[in-house]
Amino acid sequence: MSWSRWVAVVLLCSVMGGSATDGAYSQAIQLQTLPPQYDLRQAGYPFPVLDQGACQMGYALAGTEQLQAAIWQKETQKVFFSANQAKECNWQELNGGWNPCGQGEMVDLVNLFSTQGVVAESCNPLFRGDGLCAEDCLPLYQLQGWQRLSTDQAAPLDTIKQAVLAHGPVYTKLNTSMKAYFLYDGKGVLYDPTPYFTVNHAVLIVGWDDTRQHAGGSGVWIIKNSYGTGWGEDGYGYIAYGSGGIGRESSIITAWAENDHLRSLYYYDQAGITQQVALGEADRDAYMMTLFTTRRAEIIQQIELWTTDAAEVSIWVYGLFRNGKLGDLMLSIADISLPAAGYHTIPVTTHIELGENDEVAVVAYVRNQKLVFPLAVDTASEFAEGKNWYSDNGNDWLPFVADGFSANVGLRLRTTLPPYPPQPAAFTIQTLSQTALHLNWQPITSPLHGYVLERLHSDPRYWERIAVLGPNTTTFQDVGLEADTMYAYRLFARNLRGLSPPAETSARTLPNPPAAPLGISVVILSPQAVQIGWKDDSYNERGFRVERQRVGGAWVEIAEVEANVQSWLDENVSVGEVYRYRIIAFNKGGDSAALVSGEVLIPNWPFRVGLPLVIR
């Protein structure tokens, strides 16, 4: 199988025809000044040379190592992925599409790595033959971005060089029929002026040397092969620019993510991309749509799609497609510039929740920069009838149908679950009364479904759910409580994922006001001193207030005494004044009724005559 399988074309609504040529690749890489020599080995390139043996699996070794190297170059993290998984677990191999030791395409590895992820070499070790797919290995990473630099013509030299600087080794292919290739010992430069029109073996370009001379002039690629360290210079070689068809079918890996078991990918193009489609003879633009039914409640994380050229893309997601018409627009992302043909990920930053068994319509408008045939489709895997649609205007939709041209479009939806919400902050209680408490907390800015409030039940002891509150709620008043009782609460924030860690707090309701004191007595000890006494008849007072009134005037507090005290000496009276006294028990719950004395006239006589004078 060759790369041309991917660029086979189909013309809808017109005639079969055409063959695709390379799309532009200029915006994908931020240009850097190119040195005359560059060698990733001098930057500490850490991956050993492997030996494919008799199995022609250079595509799997090169493709797997390219992802390893891209991660190492961007994140300085060294990981080792299974080339055996790449060889044995891709769709083409599992469905009898090729001999894994004789054929292989990077586009099929991209499809595998983006849908199933890559697994550790230690879980699925290298086997130099036609083996089995180990299905019990957990994926470590998923590929999310891949761009082709060329197909049937060699990519420009500077394009490849910029790609090496920006992304690490470039995957490319060459023809092993070139002169002295298999006997190459690394002491010279591989040079063959023969114009090869096919390529059959994948290698990695890890550098270049513009100054190195060869029989045809100067300038060489530094390649890493998969023939073991006995080939070339410890497994590396120098090949003249353009020799052996090198530079064709070149590509780079641009994006990836560590595997997350919370993610779910919806797609119908099981085989990846096998053809390109145009709606008219010279059309460079078209709309495509896929309909998915969710398997759980989740949020949209990103849209993923294949393109056949550098393109401008717009994305929409709808919650309704009935009778050929779209409705309930949930997402719109316009005018995304994609710099090259390949596999692309468009992140969705808007929080969009989907329910279980929701139907979702994902729509993409693709306008190629140069090429006709803008829609990338899969015609090899099982057709999902009624799920794949196309349009020339975005309003009038036609299905890909089984009895006509059946194809699964290369448009995918990746979903996930949000993080658990944060713990509610500043969870406090204000005591309102003997029967009510007022709870407060700070709002949470991340998307929520609401809050769950629980109260600790004392006998038997368990947490009782007392309220499910809306997402904008920050207060709750708990009523119908018992006086002078401690209540404990815990508050959870709630979203699609579940509950946050709880915030906990507690408070006591106010006690009932104390009972009024009994039996007030007032004893005039002298013209300057009066003794007030009472009987404590409550069990929960916090203290007593002693108040005095000049008859006809206002009551004035003259003392506050602690609980259980039952007397007070007033030494600030005036001769000839008439007073009344009252005693009030109090606590946090309020005041008792007042116990009021009779009128007391402070006499002007010698204290030794007739004192003390007792007044009830």
C-alpha positions as CSV (number, residue, x, y, z in Angstrom):
1,M,0.0,0.0,0.0
2,S,1.4,3.5,-0.9
3,W,0.6,7.0,0.2
4,S,-1.5,7.3,-2.9
5,R,-4.2,5.3,-1.1
6,W,-4.8,8.3,1.1
7,V,-4.9,10.8,-1.7
8,A,-7.3,8.9,-3.9
9,V,-10.1,11.2,-4.9
10,V,-13.8,11.0,-5.5
11,L,-15.9,13.7,-7.2
12,L,-19.6,13.8,-6.0
13,C,-22.3,15.3,-8.1
14,S,-20.0,15.3,-11.2
15,V,-17.4,12.9,-12.6
16,M,-14.7,10.8,-11.2
17,G,-11.4,12.3,-11.7
18,G,-8.3,14.2,-10.6
19,S,-5.3,13.5,-8.5
20,A,-4.2,15.6,-5.6
21,T,-1.0,17.5,-5.5
22,D,0.8,18.8,-2.5
23,G,-0.7,21.6,-0.4
24,A,1.2,24.5,0.9
25,Y,3.0,24.2,4.2
26,S,4.4,27.6,5.1
27,Q,2.4,28.9,8.1
28,A,2.8,25.8,10.2
29,I,6.2,26.6,11.6
30,Q,7.5,29.8,13.0
31,L,10.5,30.5,10.8
32,Q,13.9,30.4,12.3
33,T,17.3,31.3,10.9
34,L,18.7,28.1,9.5
35,P,22.3,27.1,10.3
36,P,24.4,25.4,7.6
37,Q,24.7,22.3,9.8
38,Y,22.4,20.8,12.4
39,D,22.4,17.4,14.1
40,L,20.0,16.4,16.8
41,R,22.6,14.0,18.1
42,Q,24.6,16.9,19.2
43,A,21.6,18.1,21.2
44,G,21.7,14.9,23.2
45,Y,19.2,12.9,21.2
46,P,18.5,10.0,23.5
47,F,16.9,7.2,21.5
48,P,18.9,4.2,20.4
49,V,19.1,2.8,16.9
50,L,16.8,-0.2,16.5
51,D,17.0,-3.1,14.0
52,Q,13.9,-4.2,12.1
53,G,15.5,-7.4,11.0
54,A,13.8,-9.2,8.2
55,C,10.5,-7.4,8.9
56,Q,10.1,-4.3,6.8
57,M,8.6,-2.3,9.6
58,G,10.6,0.9,9.2
59,Y,7.4,2.9,9.1
60,A,6.4,1.6,12.5
61,L,9.8,2.3,14.1
62,A,10.1,5.7,12.5
63,G,6.5,6.8,13.3
64,T,6.7,5.6,16.9
65,E,10.1,7.3,17.5
66,Q,8.9,10.5,15.9
67,L,6.2,10.9,18.6
68,Q,8.8,10.0,21.3
69,A,11.2,12.6,19.9
70,A,8.6,15.3,19.6
71,I,7.7,14.8,23.3
72,W,11.4,14.8,24.2
73,Q,12.1,18.0,22.3
74,K,9.2,19.9,23.7
75,E,9.0,18.5,27.2
76,T,12.5,17.0,27.8
77,Q,10.7,13.8,28.8
78,K,12.1,10.5,27.5
79,V,9.4,7.9,26.8
80,F,9.5,4.7,24.8
81,F,6.4,3.6,22.9
82,S,5.6,0.3,21.3
83,A,6.5,0.0,17.6
84,N,4.9,-3.4,17.7
85,Q,1.6,-1.9,18.6
86,A,2.0,0.5,15.7
87,K,2.7,-2.5,13.4
88,E,0.0,-4.9,14.7
89,C,-2.9,-2.8,16.1
90,N,-3.6,-0.3,13.3
91,W,-6.9,-0.7,11.5
92,Q,-5.4,-1.9,8.2
93,E,-3.5,-4.7,9.9
94,L,-6.5,-5.8,12.0
95,N,-8.8,-5.8,9.0
96,G,-6.5,-7.6,6.6
97,G,-5.5,-4.5,4.7
98,W,-1.8,-5.2,4.5
99,N,1.2,-7.3,5.5
100,P,2.7,-5.5,8.5
101,C,6.2,-6.6,7.5
102,G,5.8,-5.4,4.0
103,Q,3.6,-2.3,3.9
104,G,2.8,0.6,6.2
105,E,1.8,4.2,6.1
106,M,2.2,7.0,8.6
107,V,-1.3,8.1,8.1
108,D,-2.5,4.8,9.5
109,L,-0.3,5.2,12.5
110,V,-1.8,8.6,13.1
111,N,-5.2,7.1,13.0
112,L,-4.2,4.5,15.5
113,F,-2.4,7.0,17.8
114,S,-5.3,9.4,17.8
115,T,-8.0,6.9,18.4
116,Q,-6.4,4.2,20.6
117,G,-3.3,6.1,21.8
118,V,0.2,4.7,22.1
119,V,1.4,2.1,24.7
120,A,4.6,1.5,26.4
121,E,7.3,-0.6,24.7
122,S,7.6,-2.6,27.9
123,C,4.0,-3.7,27.6
124,N,4.2,-4.7,23.9
125,P,7.8,-5.3,23.1
126,L,9.3,-5.3,19.6
127,F,8.7,-8.4,17.5
128,R,10.4,-8.6,14.1
129,G,7.6,-10.5,12.4
130,D,3.9,-10.7,11.8
131,G,2.5,-11.0,15.3
132,L,-0.6,-10.2,17.3
133,C,-2.0,-7.0,18.7
134,A,-1.6,-6.9,22.5
135,E,-5.0,-5.5,23.5
136,D,-4.4,-5.3,27.3
137,C,-1.9,-2.5,27.3
138,L,-3.0,0.9,28.7
139,P,-2.4,3.9,26.4
140,L,0.1,6.5,27.6
141,Y,-0.4,9.3,25.1
142,Q,-2.8,10.2,22.3
143,L,-1.8,12.0,19.2
144,Q,-3.7,15.2,18.5
145,G,-1.8,17.0,15.7
146,W,-0.1,15.8,12.6
147,Q,0.9,17.7,9.4
148,R,2.2,16.4,6.2
149,L,4.9,18.3,4.5
150,S,4.7,16.4,1.2
151,T,3.3,13.4,-0.6
152,D,4.5,12.3,-4.1
153,Q,7.1,15.1,-4.4
154,A,9.9,15.9,-2.0
155,A,9.2,18.7,0.4
156,P,11.3,21.9,0.0
157,L,14.6,21.7,1.9
158,D,13.9,24.7,4.1
159,T,10.5,23.3,5.0
160,I,12.1,20.1,6.3
161,K,14.8,22.0,8.1
162,Q,12.4,24.3,9.8
163,A,10.3,21.3,10.9
164,V,13.3,19.6,12.4
165,L,14.2,22.7,14.4
166,A,10.6,23.2,15.6
167,H,9.3,19.6,16.1
168,G,12.2,17.2,16.0
169,P,12.8,14.4,13.5
170,V,10.9,14.5,10.3
171,Y,9.3,11.3,9.1
172,T,10.1,10.7,5.4
173,K,10.6,7.9,2.9
174,L,13.1,6.9,0.3
175,N,13.7,4.2,-2.2
176,T,16.1,1.5,-1.0
177,S,17.0,0.6,-4.6
178,M,19.4,3.6,-4.7
179,K,23.0,2.9,-5.3
180,A,25.0,1.3,-2.4
181,Y,22.3,1.8,0.0
182,F,22.3,-1.6,1.8
183,L,26.1,-1.7,1.8
184,Y,26.5,1.8,3.2
185,D,29.1,2.0,6.0
186,G,28.8,5.7,6.9
187,K,32.1,6.7,5.5
188,G,30.8,8.7,2.6
189,V,27.5,10.2,1.3
190,L,24.7,8.2,-0.3
191,Y,24.2,9.8,-3.7
192,D,22.2,8.5,-6.6
193,P,20.9,10.9,-9.4
194,T,18.3,8.4,-10.6
195,P,14.9,10.0,-10.5
196,Y,12.9,7.6,-8.3
197,F,9.2,8.0,-8.6
198,T,8.3,5.6,-5.7
199,V,9.5,5.3,-2.2
200,N,9.4,2.2,0.0
201,H,11.1,2.7,3.3
202,A,10.6,5.2,6.2
203,V,13.5,6.9,8.0
204,L,13.8,9.9,10.2
205,I,15.6,13.1,9.2
206,V,17.5,14.3,12.3
207,G,19.7,17.0,10.7
208,W,21.5,18.3,7.7
209,D,24.9,19.6,6.5
210,D,24.8,22.1,3.6
211,T,28.6,22.1,3.3
212,R,29.2,18.3,3.0
213,Q,30.4,17.4,-0.5
214,H,29.2,14.5,-2.6
215,A,29.5,13.4,-6.2
216,G,26.6,15.6,-7.3
217,G,27.6,18.7,-5.4
218,S,27.0,19.6,-1.7
219,G,24.3,19.3,0.9
220,V,23.1,16.2,2.8
221,W,20.4,15.0,5.1
222,I,21.4,13.2,8.3
223,I,19.0,10.2,8.6
224,K,18.4,7.7,11.3
225,N,17.7,4.2,9.9
226,S,16.2,1.1,11.4
227,Y,18.8,-1.4,10.3
228,G,20.7,-1.6,13.6
229,T,24.1,0.0,14.4
230,G,25.9,-2.1,11.8
231,W,24.5,0.0,9.0
232,G,26.0,3.4,8.2
233,E,27.6,5.4,11.0
234,D,26.3,3.5,14.0
235,G,22.8,3.4,12.4
236,Y,22.9,6.9,11.0
237,G,23.7,8.0,7.5
238,Y,24.3,10.9,5.1
239,I,22.2,11.1,2.0
240,A,22.5,13.8,-0.7
241,Y,19.5,16.1,-1.0
242,G,17.0,14.6,-3.4
243,S,18.8,11.2,-3.7
244,G,16.6,8.1,-3.6
245,G,13.4,10.1,-3.5
246,I,14.1,11.3,0.0
247,G,11.8,14.0,1.2
248,R,8.6,12.4,-0.2
249,E,5.8,11.5,2.2
250,S,7.3,13.7,4.8
251,S,5.4,14.7,7.9
252,I,5.7,15.9,11.5
253,I,3.8,15.4,14.7
254,T,2.7,18.7,16.2
255,A,0.4,17.9,19.2
256,W,-0.3,15.2,21.7
257,A,-1.8,14.7,25.2
258,E,-1.2,12.3,28.0
259,N,-4.0,9.7,28.1
260,D,-6.9,10.6,30.3
261,H,-9.4,7.8,31.0
262,L,-12.2,10.4,31.3
263,R,-12.0,11.3,27.6
264,S,-14.2,9.7,25.1
265,L,-13.8,9.9,21.3
266,Y,-16.8,9.7,18.9
267,Y,-15.9,8.9,15.3
268,Y,-17.0,6.7,12.4
269,D,-13.9,6.9,10.2
270,Q,-12.4,3.7,11.7
271,A,-9.8,3.4,9.0
272,G,-8.8,7.0,9.1
273,I,-8.7,8.6,5.7
274,T,-8.8,6.7,2.5
275,Q,-10.2,9.2,0.0
276,Q,-10.9,12.8,-0.7
277,V,-14.2,14.2,-1.9
278,A,-15.3,17.3,-3.8
279,L,-18.9,18.3,-4.5
280,G,-18.2,19.9,-7.8
281,E,-15.5,19.6,-10.5
282,A,-13.4,22.4,-9.2
283,D,-14.7,22.9,-5.7
284,R,-12.2,23.7,-3.0
285,D,-14.8,24.1,-0.2
286,A,-17.6,22.0,1.2
287,Y,-19.5,21.3,4.4
288,M,-19.5,17.9,6.2
289,M,-21.4,16.7,9.3
290,T,-21.4,13.8,11.6
291,L,-24.2,12.8,14.0
292,F,-23.2,11.3,17.3
293,T,-25.3,9.9,20.2
294,T,-23.6,10.4,23.6
295,R,-23.0,7.5,25.9
296,R,-23.0,9.5,29.1
297,A,-23.4,13.0,30.5
298,E,-20.2,14.8,29.5
299,I,-18.8,18.1,28.2
300,I,-17.3,18.8,24.8
301,Q,-13.5,19.0,24.9
302,Q,-12.4,19.4,21.3
303,I,-13.2,18.7,17.7
304,E,-10.8,16.7,15.6
305,L,-10.7,16.4,11.9
306,W,-8.6,15.4,8.8
307,T,-7.8,17.9,6.1
308,T,-6.5,17.4,2.6
309,D,-4.7,20.8,2.3
310,A,-3.9,23.9,4.2
311,A,-7.4,25.2,4.8
312,E,-9.7,27.7,6.5
313,V,-12.1,25.8,8.7
314,S,-15.2,26.8,10.7
315,I,-16.9,24.5,13.3
316,W,-20.4,24.3,14.6
317,V,-22.1,22.0,17.1
318,Y,-25.9,21.6,17.1
319,G,-28.2,19.8,19.5
320,L,-30.8,19.1,16.9
321,F,-31.0,17.7,13.3
322,R,-34.5,16.9,12.1
323,N,-35.9,16.7,8.6
324,G,-32.6,17.8,7.1
325,K,-32.5,21.0,9.2
326,L,-30.1,22.0,12.1
327,G,-31.3,23.6,15.3
328,D,-30.2,24.4,18.9
329,L,-26.8,25.9,18.1
330,M,-24.4,25.1,21.0
331,L,-21.0,26.1,19.6
332,S,-19.6,28.2,16.7
333,I,-15.9,28.7,16.0
334,A,-15.2,30.6,12.8
335,D,-12.2,30.9,10.5
336,I,-9.6,28.6,11.9
337,S,-6.4,28.6,9.8
338,L,-4.9,25.1,9.5
339,P,-1.5,25.3,7.9
340,A,-1.3,21.9,6.2
341,A,-3.0,18.7,5.3
342,G,-3.1,16.3,8.2
343,Y,-4.9,15.7,11.5
344,H,-5.9,18.6,13.6
345,T,-7.4,19.3,17.0
346,I,-9.6,22.3,17.7
347,P,-10.0,22.9,21.4
348,V,-13.4,24.0,22.7
349,T,-13.0,26.5,25.5
350,T,-16.8,27.1,26.0
351,H,-18.4,24.9,28.7
352,I,-20.9,22.8,26.8
353,E,-22.6,20.0,28.6
354,L,-24.2,17.1,26.9
355,G,-26.7,14.7,28.4
356,E,-26.7,10.9,28.2
357,N,-28.1,9.7,24.8
358,D,-28.1,13.2,23.4
359,E,-27.8,13.5,19.6
360,V,-25.1,16.0,18.6
361,A,-24.5,17.3,15.1
362,V,-20.9,18.3,14.5
363,V,-20.5,20.5,11.4
364,A,-17.3,21.6,9.6
365,Y,-16.9,24.0,6.7
366,V,-13.6,23.4,4.9
367,R,-12.1,25.7,2.3
368,N,-8.8,24.4,0.9
369,Q,-6.1,26.8,0.2
370,K,-5.2,25.3,-3.2
371,L,-6.5,21.8,-3.7
372,V,-9.9,20.7,-4.9
373,F,-11.4,17.7,-3.0
374,P,-11.7,19.4,0.4
375,L,-13.5,16.6,2.3
376,A,-11.4,13.8,3.9
377,V,-13.4,10.6,4.2
378,D,-13.1,6.9,5.0
379,T,-14.6,4.4,2.5
380,A,-12.9,1.3,3.9
381,S,-14.4,0.7,7.3
382,E,-18.0,-0.2,8.1
383,F,-20.4,2.5,6.9
384,A,-22.4,4.3,9.6
385,E,-25.6,5.0,7.6
386,G,-27.5,8.1,8.5
387,K,-24.6,9.5,10.5
388,N,-22.5,11.2,7.7
389,W,-23.7,14.1,5.7
390,Y,-22.4,16.7,3.2
391,S,-23.6,20.1,1.9
392,D,-22.5,22.8,-0.5
393,N,-24.1,25.6,1.5
394,G,-24.5,24.4,5.1
395,N,-28.3,24.5,4.8
396,D,-29.3,21.7,2.4
397,W,-27.9,18.5,3.6
398,L,-27.5,15.2,1.8
399,P,-26.5,11.9,3.4
400,F,-23.7,9.6,2.3
401,V,-25.7,6.5,1.5
402,A,-24.9,2.8,1.3
403,D,-26.5,2.3,-2.1
404,G,-24.6,5.3,-3.5
405,F,-21.3,6.6,-2.5
406,S,-20.9,5.5,1.1
407,A,-18.3,7.2,3.3
408,N,-17.6,8.1,6.9
409,V,-16.4,11.6,7.1
410,G,-13.2,12.5,8.9
411,L,-14.8,14.6,11.6
412,R,-14.6,13.6,15.2
413,L,-15.9,14.7,18.6
414,R,-13.8,14.3,21.8
415,T,-15.6,14.7,25.1
416,T,-14.5,14.5,28.7
417,L,-15.8,15.1,32.3
418,P,-15.0,18.3,34.0
419,P,-12.8,18.4,37.1
420,Y,-14.6,18.0,40.4
421,P,-15.7,21.4,41.6
422,P,-13.7,23.1,44.3
423,Q,-14.6,23.0,47.9
424,P,-17.0,25.9,48.8
425,A,-15.2,28.6,50.6
426,A,-16.1,30.9,53.6
427,F,-18.9,28.6,54.7
428,T,-20.2,30.4,57.8
429,I,-23.4,30.5,59.9
430,Q,-25.3,33.4,61.4
431,T,-27.5,32.6,64.3
432,L,-30.9,34.2,63.8
433,S,-33.1,32.9,66.6
434,Q,-34.0,29.9,68.7
435,T,-35.3,28.1,65.6
436,A,-33.3,29.5,62.6
437,L,-29.8,29.6,61.4
438,H,-28.6,31.5,58.3
439,L,-25.8,29.8,56.2
440,N,-23.5,31.7,53.8
441,W,-20.7,30.8,51.4
442,Q,-18.8,32.4,48.6
443,P,-19.9,31.8,45.0
444,I,-17.9,29.4,42.8
445,T,-17.0,30.8,39.3
446,S,-16.5,27.4,37.6
447,P,-19.6,25.8,36.0
448,L,-21.8,24.1,38.5
449,H,-25.1,22.3,38.7
450,G,-25.6,23.6,42.2
451,Y,-25.0,22.7,45.8
452,V,-25.9,19.9,48.2
453,L,-26.4,20.8,51.8
454,E,-26.5,18.2,54.6
455,R,-27.1,18.5,58.4
456,L,-25.8,16.1,61.0
457,H,-28.6,14.1,62.6
458,S,-27.7,13.4,66.2
459,D,-29.7,10.3,67.2
460,P,-29.0,8.1,65.3
461,R,-26.0,9.9,64.0
462,Y,-25.9,10.4,60.2
463,W,-25.8,13.1,57.6
464,E,-29.2,14.1,56.3
465,R,-29.6,15.9,53.0
466,I,-31.8,18.9,53.7
467,A,-31.4,20.9,50.4
468,V,-30.3,20.7,46.8
469,L,-29.6,24.3,45.7
470,G,-29.1,26.1,42.4
471,P,-25.7,27.1,41.1
472,N,-26.1,30.8,41.9
473,T,-27.2,30.2,45.5
474,T,-24.9,31.5,48.2
475,T,-27.2,31.4,51.2
476,F,-29.7,29.1,53.0
477,Q,-31.9,29.6,56.0
478,D,-32.5,26.5,58.1
479,V,-35.7,26.9,60.1
480,G,-37.8,24.8,62.5
481,L,-34.8,24.0,64.7
482,E,-34.7,23.4,68.5
483,A,-33.5,26.1,70.8
484,D,-30.0,26.1,72.4
485,T,-28.9,23.2,70.2
486,M,-25.6,22.7,68.3
487,Y,-26.1,21.9,64.6
488,A,-23.4,20.8,62.2
489,Y,-23.6,21.2,58.4
490,R,-21.6,20.2,55.4
491,L,-21.9,21.8,51.9
492,F,-20.9,20.2,48.6
493,A,-20.6,21.9,45.2
494,R,-22.0,19.8,42.5
495,N,-21.3,19.6,38.8
496,L,-21.4,17.0,35.9
497,R,-18.5,15.1,37.4
498,G,-19.9,14.8,40.9
499,L,-19.4,16.4,44.3
500,S,-16.6,18.6,45.7
501,P,-14.9,17.9,49.0
502,P,-17.3,19.2,51.6
503,A,-17.0,22.5,53.5
504,E,-18.1,22.0,57.1
505,T,-19.3,24.4,59.9
506,S,-21.5,24.3,62.9
507,A,-23.4,26.7,65.2
508,R,-25.8,26.7,68.1
509,T,-29.3,28.1,68.0
510,L,-30.2,30.8,70.5
511,P,-31.5,29.6,73.9
512,N,-35.0,30.4,75.1
513,P,-35.0,33.5,77.2
514,P,-34.6,32.8,80.9
515,A,-37.4,32.8,83.4
516,A,-38.0,36.0,85.3
517,P,-36.5,36.3,88.8
518,L,-38.8,36.1,91.8
519,G,-39.3,38.0,95.1
520,I,-37.6,41.3,94.8
521,S,-36.7,43.1,98.0
522,V,-35.2,46.6,98.5
523,V,-33.5,47.4,101.8
524,I,-32.5,51.0,102.6
525,L,-29.3,50.7,104.5
526,S,-28.6,54.4,104.8
527,P,-29.4,57.6,102.9
528,Q,-26.6,56.7,100.6
529,A,-27.1,52.9,100.1
530,V,-29.8,50.6,99.0
531,Q,-29.6,46.7,98.9
532,I,-31.6,45.0,96.2
533,G,-32.2,41.3,96.4
534,W,-34.1,38.7,94.3
535,K,-34.6,35.0,93.8
536,D,-33.0,33.3,90.8
537,D,-35.7,31.2,89.1
538,S,-34.0,30.3,85.8
539,Y,-31.4,27.7,84.8
540,N,-30.0,29.3,81.6
541,E,-29.5,33.0,82.4
542,R,-26.2,34.5,81.3
543,G,-26.6,37.2,84.0
544,F,-29.0,39.8,85.5
545,R,-29.5,43.5,84.7
546,V,-30.3,45.8,87.5
547,E,-32.3,48.9,86.4
548,R,-33.4,51.9,88.3
549,Q,-36.1,54.6,87.6
550,R,-36.7,57.9,89.2
551,V,-40.5,57.8,89.4
552,G,-41.8,59.4,86.2
553,G,-38.4,59.1,84.5
554,A,-36.8,56.5,82.3
555,W,-35.3,53.2,83.3
556,V,-31.5,53.3,83.5
557,E,-29.3,50.2,83.8
558,I,-27.1,50.6,86.9
559,A,-25.5,47.2,87.0
560,E,-25.1,43.8,85.3
561,V,-24.2,40.8,87.4
562,E,-23.2,37.3,86.5
563,A,-25.5,34.3,86.5
564,N,-26.7,33.0,89.9
565,V,-26.0,36.3,91.7
566,Q,-29.1,37.4,93.7
567,S,-28.3,40.8,95.1
568,W,-26.9,44.2,94.3
569,L,-25.8,47.2,96.5
570,D,-26.8,50.6,95.1
571,E,-24.5,53.2,96.6
572,N,-25.4,56.0,94.3
573,V,-28.8,57.2,95.6
574,S,-29.9,60.7,96.6
575,V,-31.8,61.7,99.7
576,G,-35.3,62.7,99.0
577,E,-35.6,60.9,95.7
578,V,-38.2,58.3,94.9
579,Y,-36.9,55.2,93.0
580,R,-38.2,52.0,91.6
581,Y,-35.9,49.0,90.8
582,R,-36.4,46.1,88.3
583,I,-34.4,42.9,87.7
584,I,-34.2,41.2,84.3
585,A,-32.5,37.9,83.6
586,F,-30.9,37.6,80.2
587,N,-29.0,35.3,77.8
588,K,-28.2,35.2,74.1
589,G,-31.9,34.3,73.4
590,G,-33.3,37.4,75.0
591,D,-34.6,38.9,78.2
592,S,-36.9,37.6,80.8
593,A,-39.9,39.5,82.0
594,A,-38.9,42.3,84.5
595,L,-39.3,41.9,88.2
596,V,-40.3,45.4,89.5
597,S,-40.1,46.7,93.0
598,G,-42.3,49.2,94.7
599,E,-41.4,52.9,95.1
600,V,-38.5,53.6,97.4
601,L,-38.1,57.1,99.1
602,I,-34.6,57.7,100.3
603,P,-35.1,59.3,103.8
604,N,-33.1,62.1,105.2
605,W,-32.5,60.9,108.7
606,P,-29.5,59.7,110.7
607,F,-28.7,56.2,109.7
608,R,-28.9,55.0,113.2
609,V,-32.6,55.8,113.5
610,G,-35.0,53.1,112.1
611,L,-32.7,51.5,109.6
612,P,-32.5,49.3,107.8
613,L,-35.9,50.0,106.1
614,V,-37.2,47.1,104.1
615,I,-39.5,47.6,101.1
616,R,-41.0,44.8,99.1
